[in-house]
Amino acid sequence: MTKAARHFSSIHTHGFVRVAAATPAATAGDPAANAEAALHLARAAHEDHVDLVVFPELNLSSYAVDDLHLQDGFRHAVERALGTVVAGTGKLRPVLVLGAPLMRNGRLYNCAVIVARGRVLGVVPKTFLPNYREYYEKRWFASGAGLTGLTIDVAGETAPFGTDLIFAARDLPDLTFAAEVCEDFWSPTPPSTMAALAGALILCNLSASNIVIGKARERAMLAAAQSARTCSAYVFAASGPGESTTDLAWDGQALIHELGFELATSPRFAAEPGLLVADVDVGRLRAERMRVGTFNDAAAFAGHPETRTRRVSFEHRPDHADIGLKRPVARFPFVPADPARLDEDCYEAFNIQVEGLSRRITASGAKRLVIGVSGGLDSTHALIVAAKAFDRLGRPRSDILGFTMPGFATGDGTKANAWALMNALGVTGAEIDIRPAATRMLEDMAHPFAGGEPVYDVTFENVQAGLRTDYLFRLANQREGIVIGTGDLSELALGWCTYGVGDQMSHYAVNAGVPKTLIQFLIRWCIRTDQYDPATDQVLDAILNTEISPELVPAGADGAIQSTEAKIGPYALNDFFLHYIVRWGMDPTKIAFLALHAWGDAAAGEWPVGVPETARVAYDLPTIRYWLERFLWRFFQISQFKRTAIPNGPKVSTGGALSPRGDWRAPADGTAAPWLAALEQGLPS
């Protein structure tokens, strides 16, 4: 394997860090056994190429040992156990975040001890000590509140000590983390918030956290919320079986969240020790903080915590090996594979469109809607949104004017579907054959097609596309209506629309925030949830099973129709690229890496409900590269001028919109050169 191929295949090249939450075999107060349990999982983490392991609170002493914490003999045993673990990590790759009670200046602190390659990097004392209900920590421990800039003698060396520590690898960008301990997480002002504002991207929580009914949900809620609010990854490890059950019980819950989303969760009440492992995208976290000004404002309002924080640097020594990718990567970023979430997303997306259109109808005073109905996905979806908007406004669907406008390549099947849909919905349908007008225009232009030559160039296509839109606008003038645009987000991204007097223009672009892949699932959702009647559902199902085609060029001698995806690439890949470019601003090499993990094996991972077996395909790296290059060229170089002048339309997805008044602003005369160069340099040849 070449160096370029090796580095491309490594998660570390693309800004990922492998983290683990550990659930060791605990004891009711045997530090030596706890040290061996910690080393056992540290060695397992090393074999799994983990970068950072978070252990439960006080894992080296045990948590529920009460007054034993104040016994000198027990405390010395804990110190020896910590020394054993430190010595045992000399040749291990992971950084360990361990829990231990440590004494400093006559006070005992409940600490997170950070250990890497045989040395203690630092010690962070717990700030908030619970002393209510079943908790009694102030009996044994002192709070670390306000302790900054200090050191502690531990395991034969002097290490930084205080609540002002974050840890950063010098040789692995964005591996920057901080630790807090259990109750810190439950407080109104978690110390991890200040650590995040100071630059920590991974927040670690060592927790004992006995289990009671409902507490697992509370932990997950807090981890999700803290990771979302601080633009971070949150790694939580709770004590498991082996702790004293004199008055409490333990479930060993482990959680890994990133930006509010759960990456991984452990089985609870497991009999065996274990590691919960996931790859967190620290590069994405860093980029999100850069993008969200509120995060940086919060740092300023807090007096810039980075000026009061010590950054402890260390050498991590990543080897850039190909270790796979341990995180879910959705094939369809806009379409969840989880059926319940897909149902929620479709409900919201559909109703956003209906609400947006309803308001525009009311505000404009339009008496009618005018829409071109081709029998394809986009016009179908725009029409059913229009029908639902009129239903909600209490207006007759007959005031929706649908026009099918056959051209030189319109198929009988799509035209039949267009008429069937209009009839099923009860809108007012009409047909205008654009071929005579198109022929006259081509004749006036002296186009070769007018002389009988089979020349099907962009002019030939756009004469038809432009005439359709021209008719719609004039019909709207005549019928006191507004034109509803049908083009979708994917087409805007690719510039797959005719500028000006073409499908790029309308009075309201109801589909402009919806990618092509989602439109298919929205139509399926409408069928599944009985938004319309059985006759309409039957037509919708037929349209879903029709190949996507602009139908502007006549079929070839072999009968093959013009295929959109053969020209611009699979919409599944294009929407994947679109999501990571617009929402996350990712480097194209990283996008290719993620696309390969999402699409490289059709049998791996989950598919959304409703994807036909024939559509469950795989794409190899050369195919991904081929279409990504074309996407970058189309998106950055040739299409922005169309997006700069798009009509109004509702934003639908957090994945972004392309309106210059919303998510995306870019020069209309830009170049794709930097992105294409990055792809060329980053991918193996």
N, C-alpha and C positions, 0 to 999 in steps of 0.2 A: 504494500500500500504506500502510495506517495505521501509526502508530508502534507500536501494540500488536501488529499483525500482523508488522511488521518485527522487533520484539524477540522475539516468540514463535518466529520462524523462525531465530533466530541461536543458534548453539551456545554463544556466550558468555553468553547469558541463562541457560542451563541448567547452567552449571558445567563446560563442556568447554574444553579447550585443545588446539589443533592443534600437534602436534610432528612433527619430522622428524629422521631420522638420515641424514646426508649421506655419500655415497661420491664424492668429487671425483676428477677425473683427477689422479693423483699424478705426481711426477717423482723422479728420483734426485738431488735437491738443487738445484732452481731456484726460489728463493723468489718471484720475480716471477711466474713461471708459476703457482705454487701459489696466489698471491693472486688472480690472475685466475680460476682454477678455483673458488676459494671464492666469489668475487663472482658468478660465473655461476650457481652453485647458490643463493646467497642471493637473487638476483633471481627465479629460478624459484620459490623458496619464497614470496617476496613475492606473486607472481602467484597462488599456490595458497593464499593467506591463512594461511600458517603463522605461528604465534606464536613458536616456539622451534626452532632448528636446532642439532644436535650434529654436530660434525665429528670426524674421526679424530685420534688422538694425533699431535702435531707435524706437522699437515697443512701448515703454512706453511713449514716447513723441509724436510720429508720426514723419515721416521723412520730408515731404514737408511742413514745417511750417516756413521756412526761418528765418526772424529776430526775430520771437517769441522765438527762442532758447536763445536769449540774454536778454530776459526779466526776471528780478529776480522773479516776481510773477509766471511766467510759470515754471522757473527752480525749485522753491520750490514745486510746484505742482508735478513735476516729481519726486522729492526726496520723497514726501509723497506716491506717487504711488508705487515707488520701495519698500518703507517700508511695504506697504500693501501686496505686492507680497511675500516679504521675510517672513513676519509673517504668511502668508497663506500656506506656504510650510512645516510647521513643521511636519506634518504627511503624507506628500506625498513622494513617493519613487523616482520620477525622479529628476535628476539634471537638472536645467534650465539654459540655456544660453540666457540671455535677453539683449536687446539693450536699452541704455539710455545715454543721455548727462549728464556728471558729471563734476563738477568743482574741480580743485586742483591747489593750489598755484596761483590763479588769472587767470587760463586758463581753457577753456572749452574743454572737450575731447569727442569724439564720441566713446562710450565704449561698450564692451561686458562685462556683469556682470554675474558672475557664482554664482548661488544660490543653496544650498542643505540643505534640512531639517531645514529650519529656520535660516540659516546663510549665509553670503556672503563669498564665498571661495576666490574670487579674482576678479580683474578688469583689463581688457586688453584694452588699448586705440588703436584706429585705427592708422595705420602708414601712409598710402598713402591717401591723401585727394584730390579727383578730383576737378579740378578748370578749366574745359574746357567745351565747348559746353553748355549743359544745367546745368552743375554742378558749384557750387559756394561755396564749403564747407570751403575753407580757410577764407571766410568772417566771419565764426562763430567758427570754431574749430581749435585747435592746434594739430599738429602731435605728435604721441607717439614715434616717432623715437628716439632711444637712451635712452629712459626712462626705467631703470632697477633698481632692488633692492629697490623700493620705496613702500610706503604704501599710503592709502587713507582712510579718514573717510567717511563712507557711511552707511546709515540705522542704525545709532547708534552704529557702531562698526568700528574697524580699520582693514582693509583688505589689502593683498598684491596688489600692483599696478605696472604695467609695461608690456612691450612686451616680457618679459623673463619668462612667466608663462606657465607651463603645469600642468594638474590636474590628479591625479591618485587615484583610490580607493585602500585602504589597504586590503580590504577583497574580492575583485573580480579581479583576475589576468587579466591583459591586458586591463582593463577599464582605458585607459590613453588618454586624449584628450587635444586639444588646440583650441583657437579661433582666428579668424581674421575677419575683417569687410570689406565687399563689395569690394571696390577698391583694397584692399590688394591682392585680388584674381586675379585681372586683371594686376597687375604689373609684370615686368620681374623677380622680385625676391620676390615672395610671402613670408610673414613672416611664413606661415605654413610650408614652406620647412625647415627652421631652426628648427621649432618646431618638425617636423617629425624626423629630424636627431638627435634631443635631446631625442626622445623616444615616442612622441605622436603618437598613432595609429589611432585615430579618429580626423579628422580636421573639425572644425565647421566654417561655414561662415554665419554671419548675414548680410543680404543684403537688401537694399531698392530696387534698380535695377528696375527703370521704364522700361516699355516694349516698344520696337520699332520693326519693322519687322526684323526678323532674329536673334534677341538677344537671344531667347530661345535656338536656336541651339548653339550659342556661349557659353552660360552658360554650357550647357551639355558637349560641347567639352572640356571646361576648367576643369570641375569637373572630367571628365573621365581622362584627361591627368594628372591632379595633383594627383589623387588617384593612377594612374599607376606609375608615376614617383617616388612618395614618399612611395610606398608600404603601402597605408593607405586606410581608408574609408573617404569619403568626404560627409558631410551633408550640404546642401545649402538650405536656406530659404529666399524667397523674399517677399516684401510687396505686399499685395493684396488689394481688394476693400475697400474703406473707406478713403484711403489716398487722399489728395487734388489733384484734377485733373485740377487745374488752367491752367497748361501748360503741364502736363504729365499724363500718364495713367499707371496702374499697373495690373499685371496678376497673382501675387501670386504663381509663379512657385516654386516648391519644388523638390529637387533631392537628391538621395542617391546613391553614387557610391562606388565600392570597387574594388581595383586593376584594374581600367579601365573599369569595367563592371557596367552597370546600374542595381541596385537592385530594385529601385522604382522611379517613377516619378508621380507627382500629376496632376490632371486636372487643367487647367489654366482658369482664369477668372471665378472662382467658386463664386457663390453668398453667400455661407455659409462658415463659418470658418471650418478649418479641420486640421487633422494631417496625414502626410505621414509617415508610420511606416514600418520599416524593421529590421531584425536581421542581424547585421554585424558580420563576423567571425574574431574577433580580434586575436584569436589564430592562424589562418591561416596567418594573416598579420605579426604577430611576427615571425612565422616560415619562411615566405618568406624573411624577412629582414636578418635572420640568414643565409639563403641559398644563397642570392645574395650578393657577396662580393663587388660589385660596390656601393651598398648602404652604406656600412661601410667605404669604401674608401672616399665617398663623405663627410661623417662626419669628417673623418680625415683631408681632404683637407680644410674643413670649420673651422678647428681649434677646433673640438670637441665641438659643441654647448651645449652639456649636462653639460660642466664645467661652462657655463655662464647662465644656466637656473635654475630657482627655481621650484621645484616640490612640489605642494600643495597637501597634502594627506588628504583623508577624508574617513569616514566610510559609505559604501553604503548599507550594510545590505541586501544582496540578500536572499530570502527565499527558493530558489531552488524548486519553485513550477513548475508543469507541465503547461506551458503556450503556448504549441504548438511551431511552428517554422514559422516565417514570412519571408521567403525568398524562392526564387525558387531553387529547387534541381532537377537537370536533372536526369531522369532515366538512360539515356545514356550519360555519360559525353563526349564521343567522337562523339556524333551524336546530333547536335542541333535540337530542336523541331521547331524552326522558319524556315519555308520553304526557305526563301531567304538566311539565313545564312547557312543552310544545303547545298543549291546549291553552294554557294561560297566555303564552306569547301570541298565538293566533287570535285569541279573543281581543287582546289589547291592540294588536296591529290593525285588525279589521275595523275596530271601533274608532281608532285614531283617524283612519281614513274617512269613515262615515261622518264623524264629528267635524273634521276639517271641511269636507265638502258641504255638509249641511250649513255650516256657518257662512261659507262663501256664497251659497245660493241665497241665503237670507240677506246678507250684507249687500250683494250686488243687485238685488231686486229682480233677478232673472226669472222669467216666466217659464223657461224651458231649458233643458240641457241638450246639447248636441254632441254626439259621439260617433266616431267611426268604428264600426264593428267588423273585424276581419275574420273572426273565428279562431284567432290565436289567443295565447294565454293573457297577454297584457290587456287587450281590449275587452276580453271576457271579464277579467277581474274588475277593471274600471266600471264596466256596465253593471255588475252585481253590486258594487259599492254604491253606484248612483241609485239603483233601485232601492237599496236599504235606506239611503238618505231620504229619498222621497217618501218612503213608508213612515219614517220617523217624523217628517214634517207634515204628514197627513195630506200629501199631495198625490194626485193620480199618476201612476207610472206612464200613462199615455202621453204625458208631457215630457217624457224622455224620448228624444228623437234619435233613433239609431239608423246609421246609413252604412250599408255595405257597398263598396265601390270597387268592383272587379277591374283588374288590369290585365296585362298581357300574360301573366303567369298565375293568376288566381285559380286555385284548384276547386274542383266541384265539391270536394269534401269540406274544405274550410268554409266555403260560401254557404253550403247547406247547414253547417254548424252555426254560422252567424245568424241565419234566418231562424233556425230552430230555437236558438237562445232568445232572440228578440220576441218570438212568438210565445215562448214559455213564460217569459217575464212579463208579458203584456205591455211592452213599450211600443211606441209607434215606429214601425220599420219602413225603410224605403231603400231603393237601389239606384245608384247612379253609375252607369258604365263610363269609366274614365278613358277608355281606349280611343274614342273619336277625338277627344280634346288632346290626349297625349300624342296621337298621331299628327294632329295639326301642328302642335308645338314642335315636334321633331322635324316635320317638314319645313316649318319656318326657320328652323336652325340648320337646315341642310344636314341633318344627322344621317349617317349611312343606313340606319334601320328603316328610315322613311323611303329609301330607295330599294328596299328588299334585302339588304345585307344583314346577316345575323350578328350584329354588333351590340353586345349587351354590356356596355361600359357604365361607369358611375353616372354619367349624364342620363343614359337610358333609365336607370333605376330611379334617379332623383326627380326626373320629370313626373314619374308616377307618384312618388311620395309627396312631392310638392303640390301636385294637383289635388290630391286627396285633402290635404290640410287647407288649401285655398278654398275648396268647396265648403269645407266645414265652417270656416270663418264667415264666409258669405251667407251660408245657411243660417248661422247664428244671428247675423245682422237681420236677416229676413224674418226669422221666427222669434225674435226677442229672447234669445237665449245666450248661453255661454258655452264655449267649447271645452270639453273635458279631455285633458291629455291622458294618453295611455302608456307612454314610455316609462320604463322603470329605472331604478337606481343603477343596475348593472349596465344598461345601455348608455346611461349618462357617463359612467366611468370609462367605458370603451369608446365613447364618441359614436356609438352605433345608432345614430339618429341624423335626420336631414335638417340642417340648420335653417333658421329663419322661417320661410314658408315651407315647413316640413314638420315631421312628428316631434321635433325638438320644441315646438311652440304650441301653446294652448292658452286658454284663459285661467285654467287651474289644473296643475299637474298632479292628480290625485295619487299616482303610483310612484312619484319621483323619489320617495324615501324607502321604497320596497325593492329589495334585490330579486332577481329572477328566481332563485332557488326558493325563496320564501313565498313568492306568489303561488307557486305550485301547491305548497302546503296550505296556504290560506284557502285556496279553492277546495282542497280536500277537506279542510276543517268545515267549510260552509256546507259541504255535502254531509259530513259526519254529524254535525250538530243541527241539521234540519233548518237551516236559515231560510230555505226556499221550499218549493214543492217538489214531489218526485219527478215530474216532467223536466223541471229545470236541472235537477240533480243528474238525470240521465244525460242531458246535453253536456253538462260540465264534465262528467266522466269521459265522454267521448273527446272533448277538447284536450283534456289532460293526456290522452293517449295519442295525440297528433304530434308529429315531429315539428320542432320549432323552425320556421322558415319565413323570410320576408316576402316570399312569393313575388319577386320583382323580375326574375329572369326565367324564361321558359325552361321546362325540363329538357335534359339532354337527349341524345339519341337512345341512350340506355333507359330512359324514363326516370332517371334520378332527378328529384327536385332540388332546388337551391337550399342548401343547409347552412343555417346561421352558425352553428357550432363548428362546422368544418372550416368556416372562414375565420372566425374570431376566437375559437377555442371553446372547450367545455365550460358552460356557465358554472358548474360546480367548482372548477379550479379558479375561474375568474372572480367569483364571489369570495373564495378563500383569499386570493391575493388582495382583493379590494378591502376586506376587513382588516387585514394586518397592515396595509399601507395607510388607510384613512384613519382607523381607530387608534392604532398603536405606533405608526410611523416607523416600522421596523426596517432594518437593513434587508435588502432582497435575498442575501445569502441565508439569513435566518428564516425568512419566509419559505425559501426552498427546503430548508432543513425540516421545518414544521410540516410543510406539505407532504414531504416524503414519509414522515411518521404518520400523518393522517391518512394518506392515500396509497401508500406503498403496498399494502396487503389488504385485499378486499375481505378477507376472513377475520381480520383483527378489528377489535373495537366494536362500537355500537352503531347501528344505522337508524335513522329516524323511522318511525312507523309510517308505512305507506310507500317507501322506496321500492319499486319493483325489483325483482331478482335480476332482471336483465340490465338494470341500471347500477347494480352493485359491482362497480368496476374498480380496477387499480390503475395507478399511474406510476411509472418508474421515473427516476431522476432525469434522464434525458428528455422525456415528455414534459415533465414539470418545468424544466429549464426552457424548453422551446416556447411554451405558452406564457411563461412568466416574462421572458424577454419581450414578447409581443404585447403583453399587458402593460409593461412599463413604458414601452414606446407609445402606445396608444394613450395611456393615461396621462403621462407627464408631458408629451410633446405635441400631440396633434388634436387633443380634444378639449383642452381647458377653455378655449374661446366659446365653445358651445355651452359649457356649464356657467360661464360668467354671465350669460344672458338668459338663464332659464326662468320660466314663470314660477309663481308661487306654488307651493305644495307642502304638505305636512311632513315634518321629520317623524320617523316611525321607530327607528332602532338606535340603541346606544352605539351600534357599530358605526354610526355617522350618517351624515347627509352631505350632499355635494353642492348645496346652494352657496353662492358667494355671500349671502346674508346670514349664513349659519356656520356649519362646521368647517367648511373648506374654502380657503382663499389662496389663490396661486396666480402667478403671471400667465396670461394667455399666450405669451410668446416664449415660454420656458423650453427647457431641453431635458431629455431623458438621459443624457450622457453620464452624469454621476451615478445613477442607479444601474445602468447597464455595465459601467466599468466595475462597480462593486461586485456585481454578479459574476462578471468574467474573472475577477481576481479571487473571489471567494469559493467558487465551485471547482471541484476536481475536473481536470481536462480529460 
